[in-house]
Amino acid sequence: MSFELSERVRQVPPSGIRRFFEIAEERDEVISLGVGEPDFATPWAARDAAITSLEQGKTSYTANRGRRDLREAIAGYVADRFDLGYDPDEEIIVTAGASEAVDLAFRAFVDPGDTVAIAQPSYISYEPGAIFAGGEVLPVPTREEDDFRLTVEALERAGADEADMLVLCYPNNPTGAIMRAEDLAPIAAFAREHDLVVLSDEIYAELTYEGEHTSIATFEGMRERTIVFNGFSKAHAMTGLRLGYALGPADAIGAMNKIHQYTMLSAPTTAQYAALEALDSCDDEVREMVDQYDRRRRFVLSRFREIGMDVFEAKGAFYCFPEVPEGFTAEEFAEDALREQGVAVVPGDVFGTDGEGHLRVSYATGLPDLREAMNRLEAFVGDHV
Ligand code: PLP
């Protein structure tokens, strides 16, 4: 017999990034600028706290919403860093990565047939997540001439006034775009006017290289309609520990917790101890990692310009998004650069059709490898353009 797959699962194609990793595995000496995770290890104090918790046998479930002391630390952190006020008892839930929090929100707030507007290019999980919840996706293309920021014109062009939910990700994966307060204000007004629930994935908030990150939830009338996602994977280099969180009004977080308590019970306990320590004592390490990303960002942007590839000035996350030279599709460029020069980058169309013509290049890789990778890309462009 074979399993009859649900319509929802059949609707979602396999991840486009995977295929490139498979080609990369066939070759020696590939430098990967394809992955979206820090090359740094988790700060030592956080790892040490995890080890100590294991030595002490702290291996049981925690409260469904996460340890109370961790939620309190998260409340303090988001208040200090982003001017966000959330009650640790009712308005914060700790999850298995921000990924789980995003999935919980789709399942808690999307009914079959609801329209989920997603600003694109965007992180690859939103569209499948919305579809798995029964929603219908409305892509909202952003444009390079707007520095890949979302505008009210883009929302109107896409018909997002009719949507039920709007998904934002700034700093953005894959473009590296950020939205400043003055860019967010009209989007907040649009969401209020058209009564949209907003999911705001702010997992790269710490990785903002010019100015300070602003959350859309800080605008008047937005706290009550917004769920903010954040986590420890990126800024604290904790991807494998799988810890994230969501912030929102008590009834919304309560609804997400209802799903979480039946499907996950609680986020990984060892990781919660690591996260508590990370918030308590690892600010210097975070700052050092952010400084290094910034140095790499400037290096990669300037090398793309030297090579003669147009690249928009990414200001956040750890990606840049150069344009593919004429004569190539993004997929052809990525595949040929990998086969001929052993450099893995991701074609932009993986992140939505409006990503076509671009490449996502991650600089979460040490400078020596980045230098070599950029030399190889220069040779590749020299051979073909
Ligand atoms: N959100 C964005 C925008 C991401 O880029 C990623 C990972 O690449 C995630 C969420 C997943 O985060 P986590 O590891 O906390 O599940």
Residues whose N, C-alpha, C, O or C-beta is under 5 A from the ligand:
A	BS01	PLP	G36 A96 G97 A98 S99 Y123 C169 N173 D201 I203 G231 S233 T239 L243 G244
